[in-house]
Amino acid sequence: MRALTVEPLKAGSTEVREVPDATTGPGELLVEGLALSICGTDREIAAGEYGWRHPGGIVS
């Protein structure tokens, strides 16, 4: 699937790329997003001013 990715705390690292399809584990639910929006925090993450990698997150 295509995903917007970013290297935490690295300005200019935002890109759209192919990543493995999402999977679910016990007690989890997979949903399909119908809409999205961008907020101030998203701009800070893209600028490398904020963020961290989620445990188990995709590593490039």
Phi and psi restraints in degrees (range 20) as a CNS / XPLOR table:
assign (resid 1 and name C) (resid 2 and name N)
       (resid 2 and name CA) (resid 2 and name C) 1.0 -89.0 20.0 2
assign (resid 2 and name N) (resid 2 and name CA)
       (resid 2 and name C) (resid 3 and name N) 1.0 140.7 20.0 2
assign (resid 2 and name C) (resid 3 and name N)
       (resid 3 and name CA) (resid 3 and name C) 1.0 -144.0 20.0 2
assign (resid 3 and name N) (resid 3 and name CA)
       (resid 3 and name C) (resid 4 and name N) 1.0 148.6 20.0 2
assign (resid 3 and name C) (resid 4 and name N)
       (resid 4 and name CA) (resid 4 and name C) 1.0 -85.3 20.0 2
assign (resid 4 and name N) (resid 4 and name CA)
       (resid 4 and name C) (resid 5 and name N) 1.0 119.5 20.0 2
assign (resid 4 and name C) (resid 5 and name N)
       (resid 5 and name CA) (resid 5 and name C) 1.0 -117.7 20.0 2
assign (resid 5 and name N) (resid 5 and name CA)
       (resid 5 and name C) (resid 6 and name N) 1.0 159.5 20.0 2
assign (resid 5 and name C) (resid 6 and name N)
       (resid 6 and name CA) (resid 6 and name C) 1.0 -151.7 20.0 2
assign (resid 6 and name N) (resid 6 and name CA)
       (resid 6 and name C) (resid 7 and name N) 1.0 142.6 20.0 2
assign (resid 6 and name C) (resid 7 and name N)
       (resid 7 and name CA) (resid 7 and name C) 1.0 -86.7 20.0 2
assign (resid 7 and name N) (resid 7 and name CA)
       (resid 7 and name C) (resid 8 and name N) 1.0 116.2 20.0 2
assign (resid 7 and name C) (resid 8 and name N)
       (resid 8 and name CA) (resid 8 and name C) 1.0 -53.4 20.0 2
assign (resid 8 and name N) (resid 8 and name CA)
       (resid 8 and name C) (resid 9 and name N) 1.0 135.4 20.0 2
assign (resid 8 and name C) (resid 9 and name N)
       (resid 9 and name CA) (resid 9 and name C) 1.0 62.8 20.0 2
assign (resid 9 and name N) (resid 9 and name CA)
       (resid 9 and name C) (resid 10 and name N) 1.0 23.3 20.0 2
assign (resid 9 and name C) (resid 10 and name N)
       (resid 10 and name CA) (resid 10 and name C) 1.0 -124.3 20.0 2
assign (resid 10 and name N) (resid 10 and name CA)
       (resid 10 and name C) (resid 11 and name N) 1.0 103.9 20.0 2
assign (resid 10 and name C) (resid 11 and name N)
       (resid 11 and name CA) (resid 11 and name C) 1.0 -60.7 20.0 2
assign (resid 11 and name N) (resid 11 and name CA)
       (resid 11 and name C) (resid 12 and name N) 1.0 141.9 20.0 2
assign (resid 11 and name C) (resid 12 and name N)
       (resid 12 and name CA) (resid 12 and name C) 1.0 77.9 20.0 2
assign (resid 12 and name N) (resid 12 and name CA)
       (resid 12 and name C) (resid 13 and name N) 1.0 10.4 20.0 2
assign (resid 12 and name C) (resid 13 and name N)
       (resid 13 and name CA) (resid 13 and name C) 1.0 -93.7 20.0 2
assign (resid 13 and name N) (resid 13 and name CA)
       (resid 13 and name C) (resid 14 and name N) 1.0 -0.2 20.0 2
assign (resid 13 and name C) (resid 14 and name N)
       (resid 14 and name CA) (resid 14 and name C) 1.0 -68.4 20.0 2
assign (resid 14 and name N) (resid 14 and name CA)
       (resid 14 and name C) (resid 15 and name N) 1.0 130.4 20.0 2
assign (resid 14 and name C) (resid 15 and name N)
       (resid 15 and name CA) (resid 15 and name C) 1.0 -155.9 20.0 2
assign (resid 15 and name N) (resid 15 and name CA)
       (resid 15 and name C) (resid 16 and name N) 1.0 155.0 20.0 2
assign (resid 15 and name C) (resid 16 and name N)
       (resid 16 and name CA) (resid 16 and name C) 1.0 -94.2 20.0 2
assign (resid 16 and name N) (resid 16 and name CA)
       (resid 16 and name C) (resid 17 and name N) 1.0 128.5 20.0 2
assign (resid 16 and name C) (resid 17 and name N)
       (resid 17 and name CA) (resid 17 and name C) 1.0 -150.6 20.0 2
assign (resid 17 and name N) (resid 17 and name CA)
       (resid 17 and name C) (resid 18 and name N) 1.0 167.7 20.0 2
assign (resid 17 and name C) (resid 18 and name N)
       (resid 18 and name CA) (resid 18 and name C) 1.0 -80.9 20.0 2
assign (resid 18 and name N) (resid 18 and name CA)
       (resid 18 and name C) (resid 19 and name N) 1.0 132.4 20.0 2
assign (resid 18 and name C) (resid 19 and name N)
       (resid 19 and name CA) (resid 19 and name C) 1.0 -132.3 20.0 2
assign (resid 19 and name N) (resid 19 and name CA)
       (resid 19 and name C) (resid 20 and name N) 1.0 162.3 20.0 2
assign (resid 19 and name C) (resid 20 and name N)
       (resid 20 and name CA) (resid 20 and name C) 1.0 -59.4 20.0 2
assign (resid 20 and name N) (resid 20 and name CA)
       (resid 20 and name C) (resid 21 and name N) 1.0 147.6 20.0 2
assign (resid 20 and name C) (resid 21 and name N)
       (resid 21 and name CA) (resid 21 and name C) 1.0 -58.4 20.0 2
assign (resid 21 and name N) (resid 21 and name CA)
       (resid 21 and name C) (resid 22 and name N) 1.0 145.0 20.0 2
assign (resid 21 and name C) (resid 22 and name N)
       (resid 22 and name CA) (resid 22 and name C) 1.0 -66.9 20.0 2
assign (resid 22 and name N) (resid 22 and name CA)
       (resid 22 and name C) (resid 23 and name N) 1.0 146.2 20.0 2
assign (resid 22 and name C) (resid 23 and name N)
       (resid 23 and name CA) (resid 23 and name C) 1.0 -127.4 20.0 2
assign (resid 23 and name N) (resid 23 and name CA)
       (resid 23 and name C) (resid 24 and name N) 1.0 164.4 20.0 2
assign (resid 23 and name C) (resid 24 and name N)
       (resid 24 and name CA) (resid 24 and name C) 1.0 -117.4 20.0 2
assign (resid 24 and name N) (resid 24 and name CA)
       (resid 24 and name C) (resid 25 and name N) 1.0 155.7 20.0 2
assign (resid 24 and name C) (resid 25 and name N)
       (resid 25 and name CA) (resid 25 and name C) 1.0 -114.6 20.0 2
assign (resid 25 and name N) (resid 25 and name CA)
       (resid 25 and name C) (resid 26 and name N) 1.0 -177.4 20.0 2
assign (resid 25 and name C) (resid 26 and name N)
       (resid 26 and name CA) (resid 26 and name C) 1.0 -56.3 20.0 2
assign (resid 26 and name N) (resid 26 and name CA)
       (resid 26 and name C) (resid 27 and name N) 1.0 131.2 20.0 2
assign (resid 26 and name C) (resid 27 and name N)
       (resid 27 and name CA) (resid 27 and name C) 1.0 77.2 20.0 2
assign (resid 27 and name N) (resid 27 and name CA)
       (resid 27 and name C) (resid 28 and name N) 1.0 5.9 20.0 2
assign (resid 27 and name C) (resid 28 and name N)
       (resid 28 and name CA) (resid 28 and name C) 1.0 -105.1 20.0 2
assign (resid 28 and name N) (resid 28 and name CA)
       (resid 28 and name C) (resid 29 and name N) 1.0 160.3 20.0 2
assign (resid 28 and name C) (resid 29 and name N)
       (resid 29 and name CA) (resid 29 and name C) 1.0 -132.7 20.0 2
assign (resid 29 and name N) (resid 29 and name CA)
       (resid 29 and name C) (resid 30 and name N) 1.0 133.3 20.0 2
assign (resid 29 and name C) (resid 30 and name N)
       (resid 30 and name CA) (resid 30 and name C) 1.0 -102.1 20.0 2
assign (resid 30 and name N) (resid 30 and name CA)
       (resid 30 and name C) (resid 31 and name N) 1.0 125.8 20.0 2
assign (resid 30 and name C) (resid 31 and name N)
       (resid 31 and name CA) (resid 31 and name C) 1.0 -121.6 20.0 2
assign (resid 31 and name N) (resid 31 and name CA)
       (resid 31 and name C) (resid 32 and name N) 1.0 156.1 20.0 2
assign (resid 31 and name C) (resid 32 and name N)
       (resid 32 and name CA) (resid 32 and name C) 1.0 -102.3 20.0 2
assign (resid 32 and name N) (resid 32 and name CA)
       (resid 32 and name C) (resid 33 and name N) 1.0 123.3 20.0 2
assign (resid 32 and name C) (resid 33 and name N)
       (resid 33 and name CA) (resid 33 and name C) 1.0 -73.4 20.0 2
assign (resid 33 and name N) (resid 33 and name CA)
       (resid 33 and name C) (resid 34 and name N) 1.0 138.1 20.0 2
assign (resid 33 and name C) (resid 34 and name N)
       (resid 34 and name CA) (resid 34 and name C) 1.0 -104.1 20.0 2
assign (resid 34 and name N) (resid 34 and name CA)
       (resid 34 and name C) (resid 35 and name N) 1.0 -21.5 20.0 2
assign (resid 34 and name C) (resid 35 and name N)
       (resid 35 and name CA) (resid 35 and name C) 1.0 -152.7 20.0 2
assign (resid 35 and name N) (resid 35 and name CA)
       (resid 35 and name C) (resid 36 and name N) 1.0 159.8 20.0 2
assign (resid 35 and name C) (resid 36 and name N)
       (resid 36 and name CA) (resid 36 and name C) 1.0 -146.3 20.0 2
assign (resid 36 and name N) (resid 36 and name CA)
       (resid 36 and name C) (resid 37 and name N) 1.0 166.9 20.0 2
assign (resid 36 and name C) (resid 37 and name N)
       (resid 37 and name CA) (resid 37 and name C) 1.0 -146.4 20.0 2
assign (resid 37 and name N) (resid 37 and name CA)
       (resid 37 and name C) (resid 38 and name N) 1.0 166.9 20.0 2
assign (resid 37 and name C) (resid 38 and name N)
       (resid 38 and name CA) (resid 38 and name C) 1.0 -116.1 20.0 2
assign (resid 38 and name N) (resid 38 and name CA)
       (resid 38 and name C) (resid 39 and name N) 1.0 135.5 20.0 2
assign (resid 38 and name C) (resid 39 and name N)
       (resid 39 and name CA) (resid 39 and name C) 1.0 -123.3 20.0 2
assign (resid 39 and name N) (resid 39 and name CA)
       (resid 39 and name C) (resid 40 and name N) 1.0 -179.1 20.0 2
assign (resid 39 and name C) (resid 40 and name N)
       (resid 40 and name CA) (resid 40 and name C) 1.0 -59.2 20.0 2
assign (resid 40 and name N) (resid 40 and name CA)
       (resid 40 and name C) (resid 41 and name N) 1.0 -38.0 20.0 2
assign (resid 40 and name C) (resid 41 and name N)
       (resid 41 and name CA) (resid 41 and name C) 1.0 -63.2 20.0 2
assign (resid 41 and name N) (resid 41 and name CA)
       (resid 41 and name C) (resid 42 and name N) 1.0 -38.5 20.0 2
assign (resid 41 and name C) (resid 42 and name N)
       (resid 42 and name CA) (resid 42 and name C) 1.0 -60.4 20.0 2
assign (resid 42 and name N) (resid 42 and name CA)
       (resid 42 and name C) (resid 43 and name N) 1.0 -40.2 20.0 2
assign (resid 42 and name C) (resid 43 and name N)
       (resid 43 and name CA) (resid 43 and name C) 1.0 -63.8 20.0 2
assign (resid 43 and name N) (resid 43 and name CA)
       (resid 43 and name C) (resid 44 and name N) 1.0 -39.8 20.0 2
assign (resid 43 and name C) (resid 44 and name N)
       (resid 44 and name CA) (resid 44 and name C) 1.0 -64.9 20.0 2
assign (resid 44 and name N) (resid 44 and name CA)
       (resid 44 and name C) (resid 45 and name N) 1.0 -41.0 20.0 2
assign (resid 44 and name C) (resid 45 and name N)
       (resid 45 and name CA) (resid 45 and name C) 1.0 -63.3 20.0 2
assign (resid 45 and name N) (resid 45 and name CA)
       (resid 45 and name C) (resid 46 and name N) 1.0 -46.6 20.0 2
assign (resid 45 and name C) (resid 46 and name N)
       (resid 46 and name CA) (resid 46 and name C) 1.0 -63.0 20.0 2
assign (resid 46 and name N) (resid 46 and name CA)
       (resid 46 and name C) (resid 47 and name N) 1.0 -30.8 20.0 2
assign (resid 46 and name C) (resid 47 and name N)
       (resid 47 and name CA) (resid 47 and name C) 1.0 -82.7 20.0 2
assign (resid 47 and name N) (resid 47 and name CA)
       (resid 47 and name C) (resid 48 and name N) 1.0 -2.5 20.0 2
assign (resid 47 and name C) (resid 48 and name N)
       (resid 48 and name CA) (resid 48 and name C) 1.0 78.1 20.0 2
assign (resid 48 and name N) (resid 48 and name CA)
       (resid 48 and name C) (resid 49 and name N) 1.0 17.9 20.0 2
assign (resid 48 and name C) (resid 49 and name N)
       (resid 49 and name CA) (resid 49 and name C) 1.0 -95.3 20.0 2
assign (resid 49 and name N) (resid 49 and name CA)
       (resid 49 and name C) (resid 50 and name N) 1.0 -9.1 20.0 2
assign (resid 49 and name C) (resid 50 and name N)
       (resid 50 and name CA) (resid 50 and name C) 1.0 -159.0 20.0 2
assign (resid 50 and name N) (resid 50 and name CA)
       (resid 50 and name C) (resid 51 and name N) 1.0 149.6 20.0 2
assign (resid 50 and name C) (resid 51 and name N)
       (resid 51 and name CA) (resid 51 and name C) 1.0 126.6 20.0 2
assign (resid 51 and name N) (resid 51 and name CA)
       (resid 51 and name C) (resid 52 and name N) 1.0 165.5 20.0 2
assign (resid 51 and name C) (resid 52 and name N)
       (resid 52 and name CA) (resid 52 and name C) 1.0 -157.4 20.0 2
assign (resid 52 and name N) (resid 52 and name CA)
       (resid 52 and name C) (resid 53 and name N) 1.0 160.5 20.0 2
assign (resid 52 and name C) (resid 53 and name N)
       (resid 53 and name CA) (resid 53 and name C) 1.0 -78.9 20.0 2
assign (resid 53 and name N) (resid 53 and name CA)
       (resid 53 and name C) (resid 54 and name N) 1.0 132.4 20.0 2
assign (resid 53 and name C) (resid 54 and name N)
       (resid 54 and name CA) (resid 54 and name C) 1.0 -68.6 20.0 2
assign (resid 54 and name N) (resid 54 and name CA)
       (resid 54 and name C) (resid 55 and name N) 1.0 135.9 20.0 2
assign (resid 54 and name C) (resid 55 and name N)
       (resid 55 and name CA) (resid 55 and name C) 1.0 -52.9 20.0 2
assign (resid 55 and name N) (resid 55 and name CA)
       (resid 55 and name C) (resid 56 and name N) 1.0 128.6 20.0 2
assign (resid 55 and name C) (resid 56 and name N)
       (resid 56 and name CA) (resid 56 and name C) 1.0 82.7 20.0 2
assign (resid 56 and name N) (resid 56 and name CA)
       (resid 56 and name C) (resid 57 and name N) 1.0 5.6 20.0 2
assign (resid 56 and name C) (resid 57 and name N)
       (resid 57 and name CA) (resid 57 and name C) 1.0 -68.7 20.0 2
assign (resid 57 and name N) (resid 57 and name CA)
       (resid 57 and name C) (resid 58 and name N) 1.0 165.7 20.0 2
assign (resid 57 and name C) (resid 58 and name N)
       (resid 58 and name CA) (resid 58 and name C) 1.0 -68.5 20.0 2
assign (resid 58 and name N) (resid 58 and name CA)
       (resid 58 and name C) (resid 59 and name N) 1.0 132.5 20.0 2
assign (resid 58 and name C) (resid 59 and name N)
       (resid 59 and name CA) (resid 59 and name C) 1.0 -112.0 20.0 2
assign (resid 59 and name N) (resid 59 and name CA)
       (resid 59 and name C) (resid 60 and name N) 1.0 127.5 20.0 2
